[in-house]
Amino acid sequence: MRRFLAGVWFLGLALAQGLVLPFAGERGYTLAQALAEGLKAPPPTLLALLLPDPPWQGGYDLAGGLYSPGGARLAREITGATWLLVGKEERGGLRLYLAQEGGVKEGLFPSPAVAWLWLEGQGLAPRFSALPKPSLPEARLRALAQGEDPDPLHRSALDLKEGRGSGLLEGLLPERLLLLWQGRLPRAYEAFRLLAEGKKEEALALAEAMEEGDVLERTAAHLLFRALEDERWKASARKLAEAFPELPSAWEEVSFAAFQEGKGEEAKEALLKALALRPDYWLYWTNLGWAYYLTGDLPRAIRASEKAVGLNPNATAYYNLGLFRAIYGDFLGAKAAYDRALRLDQGEDYPEALKDLEERKEPLALFFRAYLAERAGLEAPPLYRAFLEAYPKHPAAFAARRALARLEAPQVRLQVLRLTLIPEDQDARPFRKGEAVFPVVRLEGTPYLGREALETLLWREGKVVARESKPLGFPPLTAALEEVAPAVTLPEEGRYTLEVRYGKAQILLSLEAGPPSLARRLYALGLEARGLSGNPLLTPKEALGVDGERLLLERTLEAFKEAAPLATTPRLTAPLEKGPYPGKSVQELLRDPPPDLVRAFYLAVLENPELLAENDVVNAFVEWLLGL
């Protein structure tokens, strides 16, 4: 039956260029299959396997999703179809999007039969014909769409994806789609490939060439202008939205251009158009709230922000909501919004929230600057004092005085948990000459951890011989944190003092640097010495221990001797013509390896880690010997 079905598709559709994509919904595949059979289009399950994603990050989401007017239009251009139909089951029936040369038509139909009548009216379905029944059940269609137990036609689709030719698909699917899978990329895909390879000038040249192209090319050109920070992105955003108004992302890009230019009204109108296409997208509601704020419409700004956090709680919308309520003088409302924002903030949004408050003159703006600064670990007392000096009788003055009392004696505690050779690893003491020391520390602050630089200093004979520092990033409301301090390297053997600082907190530790260890140097590089069986010659504890080098050399010698009887090929039994041991064969050196040769091998590995990276020590040693 499956072979017969494939033959029907192949013989009946040699010239067909229209496409039906799988529909969304519980019966999505059978509905799409029935319509495709009636419209004499290829099986939608083929498109489930072969529909490419757009070349940019975010894929069809930038068009509002595949099941949207923008997604349908974009998919039509990517595939090269004459027309393209996509749909989804909704509570009110079946919604269809038909993308053609002039744009996208949309309809919501109470039943597939009514949708079929609409397709008749569009000139796609034969007049006075009945909607066919799907020839396969939903479960089988979904399996084919996943590449499971494929018939010959779907096997051809899988072969095409693997680069083995188009087979039965020739003449069945649009040429553009077949060529794309055969490696002949359209300009939009080629431009992003060039960008990924760092060829910015070539990518920009292609973007310029695509400015007047179809929806795929124009969208790609705009995104490339944005990625390459070319000022033409603002004009391209507006042209894109004008040419393809069904793209919500185009209107979003217009709003970004308007925000950057301080045009709140234009940003608002663009976002309203984007929301008409994607009414439940939280990001558009978040940005719409800010657009209303820029136009002076605080009531709508608050409602838009409340809608945003209702759809998807996010720090930006809550920070905006806190600002809008603070401007109104709503202390409790602003505090509730800021508290929620601080809990959601991963350490990326509070600087902008503080900047927004700096630009306002209302009393609560100054108070909440101090409030946010305190909880973000920044210097807050001067801001609280400035608020009290300016507004000593404000209802929030009591909260400011209480905060100042809490901040009078801030405490910072620093604890060194371990000293490691690799970040986040186990304690590696005692250390050796030339090794990097990574202090793993725990920081605690009261009431919150302040933002300071974490420093590591190495002292010897009263002088600093190494000093490293790094700023820490962490979310607001952080009171404790485990962190890896920057590493310092022990330049010579001998005694040192290691100092770790964070603000006013410091810890001093004594260190002894011994002679270098081959085992520890391999460990630091992430290299593991393994025998022919694949088992490690050393445990991590042994590699880091005082006997690590001795154990490494001994066990490597044993591994070589065990492998010697296996080295029977002519290449391994013939005398070596060059190297440190001419006249001896690889087999002889494995049978009785000189210790200095084994040490020389590991020193070579340290110079060229790839020698051992994916190899066992025996094969790595043999390759090294033969290459000398």
C-alpha positions as CSV (number, residue, x, y, z in Angstrom):
1,M,0.0,0.0,0.0
2,R,2.8,2.5,0.9
3,R,4.6,1.8,-2.4
4,F,1.4,2.3,-4.3
5,L,0.7,5.5,-2.5
6,A,4.2,6.8,-3.3
7,G,3.6,6.0,-7.0
8,V,0.4,7.9,-7.0
9,W,2.0,11.0,-5.6
10,F,4.9,10.7,-8.0
11,L,3.0,10.2,-11.2
12,G,0.2,12.7,-10.5
13,L,2.3,15.6,-9.3
14,A,5.3,15.9,-11.6
15,L,4.5,19.6,-12.4
16,A,2.9,20.6,-9.1
17,Q,4.5,23.6,-7.3
18,G,2.0,24.4,-4.6
19,L,2.7,23.1,-1.1
20,V,0.6,22.2,1.9
21,L,2.5,22.2,5.2
22,P,1.4,20.0,8.2
23,F,-1.2,21.7,10.2
24,A,-1.0,22.4,14.0
25,G,-3.5,20.5,16.1
26,E,-4.6,17.0,17.1
27,R,-5.8,16.2,13.6
28,G,-3.3,18.5,11.9
29,Y,-1.7,15.9,9.7
30,T,-4.8,14.2,8.4
31,L,-6.5,17.6,7.7
32,A,-3.4,18.8,5.8
33,Q,-3.1,15.4,4.0
34,A,-6.8,15.6,2.8
35,L,-6.4,19.1,1.5
36,A,-3.1,18.3,-0.2
37,E,-4.6,15.3,-2.0
38,G,-7.5,17.4,-3.2
39,L,-5.2,20.2,-4.3
40,K,-2.8,17.7,-5.9
41,A,0.0,18.9,-3.8
42,P,2.9,16.8,-2.4
43,P,2.3,15.1,0.9
44,P,2.7,17.5,3.8
45,T,4.8,14.9,5.6
46,L,7.5,15.5,3.0
47,L,7.6,19.2,4.1
48,A,7.8,18.1,7.7
49,L,11.1,16.5,6.8
50,L,12.3,19.1,4.3
51,L,11.0,22.6,5.3
52,P,14.2,24.5,6.1
53,D,14.5,27.0,9.0
54,P,15.3,30.6,8.0
55,P,19.0,31.3,8.1
56,W,18.9,33.6,11.1
57,Q,18.6,32.9,14.8
58,G,15.0,32.7,15.9
59,G,13.8,31.1,12.7
60,Y,10.1,31.5,12.0
61,D,9.5,33.1,15.4
62,L,10.7,36.4,13.9
63,A,7.7,36.2,11.5
64,G,5.2,35.4,14.3
65,G,5.7,31.7,14.0
66,L,5.2,29.3,11.1
67,Y,1.4,29.3,11.7
68,S,0.9,32.9,11.0
69,P,0.6,35.2,7.9
70,G,4.2,36.2,8.1
71,G,5.3,32.6,8.6
72,A,3.3,31.4,5.6
73,R,4.7,34.1,3.4
74,L,8.3,33.4,4.5
75,A,7.9,29.6,4.0
76,R,6.6,30.2,0.5
77,E,9.7,32.3,-0.4
78,I,12.1,29.8,1.2
79,T,10.6,26.8,-0.6
80,G,9.9,28.5,-4.0
81,A,6.3,27.3,-4.0
82,T,3.8,29.0,-6.3
83,W,1.4,29.0,-3.4
84,L,1.7,27.6,0.1
85,L,-1.0,26.6,2.6
86,V,-0.6,26.3,6.3
87,G,-3.2,26.0,9.0
88,K,-4.0,25.3,12.7
89,E,-7.0,24.0,14.6
90,E,-8.5,26.5,16.9
91,R,-11.5,26.6,19.2
92,G,-13.6,28.3,16.5
93,G,-12.6,25.9,13.7
94,L,-9.8,25.6,11.2
95,R,-7.7,28.7,10.5
96,L,-5.9,28.7,7.1
97,Y,-3.2,31.0,5.8
98,L,-2.7,31.0,2.0
99,A,0.5,32.6,0.8
100,Q,0.6,33.6,-2.9
101,E,2.5,36.1,-5.0
102,G,0.5,39.1,-3.9
103,G,0.5,38.3,-0.2
104,V,-1.3,36.2,2.4
105,K,-5.1,35.4,2.7
106,E,-6.5,34.2,6.0
107,G,-9.7,32.6,7.0
108,L,-11.3,30.8,10.0
109,F,-13.7,28.1,9.0
110,P,-16.1,26.0,11.2
111,S,-15.3,22.8,9.3
112,P,-12.8,21.4,6.8
113,A,-15.6,21.2,4.2
114,V,-16.2,25.0,4.4
115,A,-12.5,25.6,4.1
116,W,-12.5,23.4,1.0
117,L,-15.3,25.7,-0.5
118,W,-13.1,28.7,0.3
119,L,-10.1,27.0,-1.6
120,E,-12.5,26.5,-4.5
121,G,-13.2,30.2,-4.5
122,Q,-9.5,30.9,-4.6
123,G,-9.1,28.9,-7.8
124,L,-7.1,26.1,-6.2
125,A,-9.6,23.3,-5.6
126,P,-11.6,21.9,-8.5
127,R,-15.1,23.3,-8.8
128,F,-18.0,21.2,-7.3
129,S,-15.5,18.6,-6.0
130,A,-15.6,16.9,-2.6
131,L,-12.9,17.2,0.0
132,P,-11.0,13.8,-0.1
133,K,-10.6,11.7,2.9
134,P,-7.0,11.3,4.1
135,S,-5.5,8.0,2.8
136,L,-3.5,7.4,6.0
137,P,-4.3,7.7,9.8
138,E,-2.9,10.5,11.9
139,A,-0.4,8.2,13.7
140,R,1.1,6.9,10.5
141,L,1.4,10.4,9.0
142,R,3.1,11.6,12.1
143,A,5.5,8.7,12.0
144,L,6.4,9.5,8.4
145,A,6.9,13.1,9.3
146,Q,9.5,11.9,11.8
147,G,11.2,9.7,9.3
148,E,10.0,6.5,10.9
149,D,9.5,3.4,8.7
150,P,9.6,5.5,5.5
151,D,8.1,4.5,2.2
152,P,10.2,5.1,-1.0
153,L,9.1,8.7,-1.4
154,H,9.9,9.7,2.2
155,R,13.2,7.7,1.9
156,S,14.1,10.0,-0.9
157,A,13.4,13.0,1.4
158,L,15.7,11.5,4.0
159,D,18.4,10.8,1.4
160,L,18.1,14.4,0.2
161,K,18.7,15.7,3.7
162,E,21.8,13.4,3.9
163,G,23.2,14.8,0.6
164,R,22.5,11.6,-1.5
165,G,20.4,13.2,-4.3
166,S,16.8,14.1,-4.7
167,G,15.6,10.7,-6.2
168,L,11.8,10.6,-6.5
169,L,11.4,14.2,-5.4
170,E,12.6,15.6,-8.8
171,G,9.7,17.5,-10.4
172,L,7.5,16.9,-7.3
173,L,8.9,19.6,-5.1
174,P,9.9,23.2,-6.1
175,E,13.4,23.4,-7.6
176,R,14.5,26.0,-5.1
177,L,13.8,23.7,-2.2
178,L,15.7,20.8,-3.8
179,L,18.6,23.0,-4.7
180,L,18.8,24.3,-1.1
181,W,19.2,20.8,0.3
182,Q,21.8,20.1,-2.4
183,G,24.0,22.9,-1.1
184,R,23.1,25.6,-3.6
185,L,22.2,28.2,-1.0
186,P,20.0,31.2,-1.8
187,R,21.6,34.6,-1.1
188,A,20.0,35.0,2.3
189,Y,21.5,31.8,3.5
190,E,24.8,32.5,1.9
191,A,25.0,36.0,3.6
192,F,24.6,34.5,7.1
193,R,27.2,31.8,6.2
194,L,29.6,34.6,5.4
195,L,28.8,36.4,8.6
196,A,29.4,33.2,10.7
197,E,32.8,32.9,9.0
198,G,33.7,36.4,10.0
199,K,33.5,37.7,6.4
200,K,31.7,40.9,7.3
201,E,32.3,42.9,4.2
202,E,31.1,40.1,1.9
203,A,28.0,39.6,4.1
204,L,27.3,43.4,4.0
205,A,27.7,43.5,0.2
206,L,25.1,40.7,-0.1
207,A,22.8,42.5,2.3
208,E,23.0,45.6,0.1
209,A,22.1,43.5,-2.9
210,M,19.0,42.0,-1.1
211,E,17.5,45.3,0.0
212,E,14.8,45.2,-2.7
213,G,14.3,41.4,-2.8
214,D,11.5,39.2,-1.5
215,V,10.5,38.9,2.2
216,L,13.3,36.4,2.9
217,E,16.0,38.5,1.4
218,R,14.8,41.8,2.8
219,T,14.4,40.3,6.3
220,A,17.9,38.9,6.0
221,A,19.3,42.2,4.7
222,H,17.8,44.1,7.7
223,L,19.0,41.6,10.2
224,L,22.5,41.8,8.7
225,F,22.5,45.6,8.9
226,R,21.6,45.2,12.6
227,A,24.2,42.6,13.3
228,L,26.9,44.6,11.6
229,E,25.8,47.9,13.3
230,D,25.2,49.5,10.0
231,E,23.0,52.7,10.5
232,R,20.9,51.7,7.5
233,W,19.1,49.2,9.8
234,K,16.6,51.9,10.8
235,A,15.6,52.7,7.3
236,S,15.5,49.0,6.3
237,A,13.2,48.3,9.3
238,R,10.7,50.9,8.1
239,K,10.9,49.7,4.5
240,L,10.4,46.1,5.6
241,A,7.3,46.9,7.6
242,E,5.9,48.9,4.7
243,A,6.5,46.1,2.2
244,F,5.5,43.2,4.4
245,P,3.0,44.5,7.0
246,E,2.1,41.0,8.1
247,L,5.5,40.6,9.7
248,P,5.2,41.4,13.5
249,S,9.0,41.5,13.8
250,A,9.2,44.2,11.1
251,W,7.0,46.5,13.3
252,E,9.1,45.5,16.3
253,E,12.2,46.6,14.5
254,V,10.5,49.9,13.6
255,S,9.8,50.4,17.3
256,F,13.5,49.8,18.1
257,A,14.5,52.5,15.6
258,A,11.9,54.9,17.0
259,F,13.0,54.3,20.6
260,Q,16.6,55.0,19.6
261,E,15.5,58.2,17.9
262,G,13.3,59.2,20.8
263,K,10.1,58.9,18.8
264,G,7.7,57.6,21.3
265,E,4.6,58.0,19.2
266,E,6.0,56.1,16.3
267,A,7.2,53.3,18.6
268,K,3.7,53.1,20.1
269,E,2.0,52.9,16.7
270,A,4.5,50.2,15.5
271,L,4.0,48.1,18.6
272,L,0.2,48.3,18.3
273,K,0.5,46.9,14.8
274,A,2.8,44.2,16.0
275,L,0.3,43.3,18.7
276,A,-2.5,43.1,16.2
277,L,-0.5,40.3,14.7
278,R,0.7,38.7,17.9
279,P,-1.7,39.9,20.6
280,D,-0.3,37.6,23.4
281,Y,3.4,38.3,23.0
282,W,4.6,39.6,26.3
283,L,7.7,41.4,24.9
284,Y,5.5,43.6,22.7
285,W,3.4,44.5,25.7
286,T,6.5,45.3,27.7
287,N,7.8,47.6,25.1
288,L,4.4,49.2,24.5
289,G,4.3,50.2,28.1
290,W,7.6,52.1,27.7
291,A,6.3,53.7,24.5
292,Y,3.2,54.9,26.3
293,Y,5.5,56.3,29.0
294,L,7.5,58.2,26.4
295,T,4.3,59.8,25.1
296,G,3.2,60.8,28.6
297,D,0.3,58.3,28.8
298,L,1.0,56.8,32.3
299,P,-2.4,55.1,32.7
300,R,-1.9,53.1,29.5
301,A,1.8,52.5,30.3
302,I,0.7,50.9,33.6
303,R,-2.0,48.8,31.9
304,A,0.4,47.6,29.2
305,S,3.1,46.7,31.7
306,E,0.5,44.8,33.8
307,K,-0.6,42.9,30.7
308,A,3.1,42.0,30.0
309,V,3.8,40.6,33.5
310,G,0.4,38.7,33.3
311,L,1.6,37.0,30.1
312,N,5.1,36.4,31.2
313,P,6.6,37.8,34.4
314,N,9.8,39.6,33.5
315,A,12.1,42.0,35.2
316,T,12.0,44.8,32.6
317,A,8.2,45.1,32.7
318,Y,8.2,45.0,36.5
319,Y,10.9,47.6,36.7
320,N,8.9,49.8,34.3
321,L,5.8,49.2,36.4
322,G,7.6,50.2,39.5
323,L,8.8,53.4,37.9
324,F,5.4,54.4,36.6
325,R,3.8,53.8,40.0
326,A,6.6,55.7,41.8
327,I,5.9,58.7,39.5
328,Y,2.3,58.6,40.6
329,G,3.4,58.5,44.2
330,D,2.1,55.0,44.8
331,F,4.7,53.8,47.4
332,L,3.2,50.3,48.1
333,G,2.5,49.6,44.4
334,A,5.9,50.7,43.3
335,K,7.6,48.7,46.1
336,A,5.6,45.6,45.1
337,A,6.7,45.9,41.5
338,Y,10.3,46.6,42.3
339,D,10.4,43.7,44.7
340,R,9.2,41.4,42.0
341,A,11.6,42.8,39.5
342,L,14.5,42.3,41.8
343,R,13.6,38.7,42.3
344,L,13.4,38.1,38.6
345,D,16.5,40.1,37.7
346,Q,19.5,37.9,36.8
347,G,21.9,40.8,37.2
348,E,21.3,42.4,33.7
349,D,18.4,44.8,34.1
350,Y,18.9,46.8,37.3
351,P,21.4,49.3,35.8
352,E,18.8,50.5,33.3
353,A,16.2,50.7,36.0
354,L,18.5,52.9,38.1
355,K,19.2,55.1,35.1
356,D,15.5,55.5,34.5
357,L,15.1,56.6,38.1
358,E,18.0,59.1,37.9
359,E,16.1,60.9,35.1
360,R,13.1,61.6,37.3
361,K,12.6,64.3,40.0
362,E,9.7,62.9,41.9
363,P,10.4,62.1,45.6
364,L,9.8,58.4,45.3
365,A,12.2,58.2,42.3
366,L,15.1,59.2,44.7
367,F,13.9,56.8,47.4
368,F,13.7,53.8,45.0
369,R,17.1,54.7,43.6
370,A,18.4,54.0,47.1
371,Y,16.1,51.0,47.5
372,L,17.4,49.3,44.3
373,A,21.0,50.3,44.9
374,E,20.9,48.6,48.4
375,R,19.5,45.4,47.1
376,A,21.9,45.3,44.1
377,G,24.9,45.6,46.4
378,L,25.7,49.2,45.4
379,E,26.4,52.2,47.6
380,A,23.0,53.2,49.0
381,P,23.5,55.3,52.2
382,P,24.3,58.5,50.3
383,L,21.1,58.2,48.3
384,Y,18.9,57.5,51.4
385,R,20.5,60.6,53.1
386,A,19.8,62.7,50.1
387,F,16.2,61.6,50.1
388,L,15.8,62.4,53.9
389,E,17.5,65.8,53.4
390,A,15.2,66.7,50.6
391,Y,12.0,65.2,51.9
392,P,12.3,64.8,55.7
393,K,8.5,64.6,56.2
394,H,7.7,62.3,53.3
395,P,5.7,59.1,54.2
396,A,8.7,57.0,53.0
397,A,11.1,58.8,55.3
398,F,10.6,56.2,58.0
399,A,11.6,53.4,55.6
400,A,14.7,55.4,54.6
401,R,15.8,55.9,58.2
402,R,15.3,52.3,59.0
403,A,17.4,51.3,55.9
404,L,20.2,53.7,57.0
405,A,20.2,52.1,60.5
406,R,20.5,48.7,58.8
407,L,23.3,49.8,56.6
408,E,25.4,51.5,59.3
409,A,27.6,48.5,59.9
410,P,27.6,46.3,56.8
411,Q,29.5,43.0,57.2
412,V,31.4,41.1,54.6
413,R,32.7,37.6,55.3
414,L,35.2,35.7,53.2
415,Q,36.1,32.0,53.4
416,V,38.5,30.1,51.3
417,L,36.9,26.7,50.7
418,R,39.7,25.1,48.7
419,L,42.7,25.8,46.4
420,T,42.4,24.1,43.0
421,L,44.5,23.4,40.0
422,I,41.5,23.7,37.7
423,P,38.5,26.0,38.5
424,E,35.7,24.3,40.4
425,D,37.8,21.2,40.9
426,Q,39.0,19.4,44.1
427,D,41.6,20.8,46.5
428,A,45.1,20.3,44.9
429,R,47.5,21.1,47.7
430,P,50.5,20.9,47.9
431,F,51.2,22.9,44.8
432,R,54.2,22.8,42.4
433,K,56.4,25.3,40.6
434,G,54.7,26.7,37.5
435,E,51.2,25.8,38.6
436,A,48.2,28.2,38.7
437,V,46.4,28.4,42.0
438,F,42.6,29.0,41.9
439,P,41.1,29.9,45.3
440,V,37.5,28.8,45.6
441,V,35.8,31.2,48.1
442,R,32.5,31.8,49.8
443,L,31.3,35.4,50.2
444,E,28.6,36.6,52.6
445,G,27.3,40.1,53.0
446,T,24.8,41.6,55.4
447,P,22.1,42.7,54.5
448,Y,23.3,42.0,50.9
449,L,26.6,41.3,49.3
450,G,28.3,44.5,48.1
451,R,29.8,44.7,44.6
452,E,33.6,44.7,45.0
453,A,36.5,43.3,43.0
454,L,37.7,39.8,44.0
455,E,41.5,39.9,44.3
456,T,44.2,37.3,44.6
457,L,47.8,38.3,45.6
458,L,50.9,36.2,45.9
459,W,53.5,37.4,48.4
460,R,57.1,36.3,48.8
461,E,59.6,37.8,51.2
462,G,57.4,40.8,51.8
463,K,56.9,41.6,48.1
464,V,53.9,41.0,45.8
465,V,55.0,38.7,43.0
466,A,51.6,38.3,41.4
467,R,48.3,40.1,41.6
468,E,45.0,39.4,39.8
469,S,41.6,40.9,40.1
470,K,38.1,40.4,38.6
471,P,34.8,42.1,39.1
472,L,31.9,39.9,40.2
473,G,28.5,39.8,38.5
474,F,25.5,38.5,40.5
475,P,21.8,39.1,40.7
476,P,20.2,41.6,43.1
477,L,19.3,40.4,46.6
478,T,22.4,38.2,46.7
479,A,23.6,37.7,50.3
480,A,26.0,34.7,49.8
481,L,28.0,33.5,46.8
482,E,30.5,30.8,46.0
483,E,33.0,32.0,43.5
484,V,36.4,31.2,41.9
485,A,38.9,33.9,42.6
486,P,41.4,34.8,39.8
487,A,44.4,32.5,39.7
488,V,48.0,33.4,40.4
489,T,51.0,31.3,39.2
490,L,53.8,30.1,41.4
491,P,56.9,31.1,39.5
492,E,59.5,29.2,41.6
493,E,59.9,26.5,44.2
494,G,59.7,27.8,47.8
495,R,57.4,29.4,50.4
496,Y,54.7,31.9,49.5
497,T,51.8,33.7,51.2
498,L,48.5,33.7,49.3
499,E,46.1,36.6,50.0
500,V,42.5,36.8,48.9
501,R,40.6,40.1,49.2
502,Y,37.0,41.2,48.8
503,G,36.4,44.7,49.9
504,K,37.5,45.0,53.5
505,A,37.6,41.2,54.0
506,Q,40.9,39.3,53.5
507,I,42.4,35.9,54.2
508,L,46.1,34.9,54.3
509,L,47.3,31.4,53.6
510,S,50.8,29.8,53.5
511,L,51.8,27.9,50.4
512,E,54.7,25.7,49.6
513,A,55.7,25.2,45.9
514,G,57.5,21.9,45.2
515,P,59.2,20.7,42.0
516,P,57.1,20.2,38.9
517,S,55.1,17.0,38.4
518,L,54.3,15.5,35.0
519,A,51.1,13.9,36.4
520,R,49.8,17.3,37.7
521,R,50.8,19.1,34.5
522,L,48.8,16.6,32.4
523,Y,45.9,16.9,34.9
524,A,45.9,20.7,34.6
525,L,45.6,20.4,30.8
526,G,42.7,18.0,31.1
527,L,44.7,15.1,29.6
528,E,44.1,11.6,30.9
529,A,46.7,8.8,30.5
530,R,44.8,5.6,29.6
531,G,46.0,2.1,28.9
532,L,45.0,0.0,25.8
533,S,41.8,-1.0,27.7
534,G,40.8,2.6,27.9
535,N,41.1,2.6,31.7
536,P,42.9,5.6,33.4
537,L,46.4,4.8,34.7
538,L,45.8,7.2,37.6
539,T,42.8,8.4,39.6
540,P,42.5,12.1,40.1
541,K,43.6,11.8,43.7
542,E,46.7,9.9,42.6
543,A,47.5,12.3,39.8
544,L,47.4,15.3,42.3
545,G,49.2,13.4,45.1
546,V,52.9,13.6,46.1
547,D,53.6,10.3,44.3
548,G,51.7,11.2,41.1
549,E,54.7,11.4,38.8
550,R,56.3,8.2,40.0
551,L,53.0,6.3,39.7
552,L,52.5,7.7,36.2
553,L,55.9,6.6,34.9
554,E,55.7,3.2,36.6
555,R,52.2,2.4,35.2
556,T,53.1,3.7,31.8
557,L,56.1,1.4,31.7
558,E,53.8,-1.5,32.7
559,A,51.3,-0.6,29.9
560,F,54.0,-0.5,27.3
561,K,55.4,-3.9,28.4
562,E,51.9,-5.5,28.3
563,A,51.4,-4.1,24.7
564,A,54.8,-5.2,23.4
565,P,53.6,-8.7,22.3
566,L,50.8,-7.1,20.2
567,A,53.3,-5.0,18.2
568,T,53.9,-7.6,15.4
569,T,53.4,-5.6,12.2
570,P,56.5,-5.1,10.0
571,R,56.5,-1.4,10.7
572,L,56.7,-2.0,14.5
573,T,59.3,-4.8,14.3
574,A,61.7,-3.1,11.8
575,P,64.6,-1.2,13.3
576,L,64.1,2.5,13.6
577,E,66.4,4.5,11.3
578,K,66.4,7.7,13.2
579,G,65.5,9.2,16.6
580,P,67.2,8.7,19.9
581,Y,67.2,4.9,19.6
582,P,68.2,4.0,16.0
583,G,68.6,0.3,15.4
584,K,65.9,-0.6,17.9
585,S,62.3,-1.5,16.9
586,V,59.2,-0.1,18.4
587,Q,58.4,-3.5,19.7
588,E,61.8,-3.6,21.5
589,L,61.2,-0.2,23.0
590,L,57.8,-1.2,24.3
591,R,59.2,-4.4,25.7
592,D,62.0,-2.6,27.6
593,P,61.3,1.1,27.5
594,P,64.0,3.4,29.0
595,P,62.6,5.6,31.7
596,D,64.1,8.7,30.2
597,L,62.3,7.9,26.9
598,V,58.9,7.7,28.7
599,R,59.6,11.0,30.4
600,A,60.6,12.5,27.0
601,F,57.3,11.2,25.6
602,Y,55.2,13.0,28.3
603,L,57.2,16.2,27.8
604,A,56.3,16.0,24.1
605,V,52.7,15.5,25.0
606,L,52.8,18.7,27.1
607,E,54.2,20.5,24.1
608,N,51.5,19.0,21.8
609,P,48.5,17.9,23.8
610,E,46.7,16.6,20.7
611,L,49.1,13.7,20.7
612,L,47.3,12.2,23.7
613,A,43.9,13.9,23.6
614,E,41.8,11.1,22.1
615,N,44.5,8.4,22.3
616,D,45.7,5.8,24.8
617,V,49.3,6.1,26.0
618,V,50.5,3.1,24.0
619,N,49.3,4.2,20.6
620,A,50.3,7.8,21.3
621,F,53.8,6.6,22.2
622,V,54.0,4.5,19.1
623,E,52.9,7.4,16.9
624,W,55.4,9.7,18.6
625,L,58.3,7.3,18.1
626,L,57.5,6.8,14.4
627,G,57.3,10.5,13.9
628,L,60.7,11.3,15.5
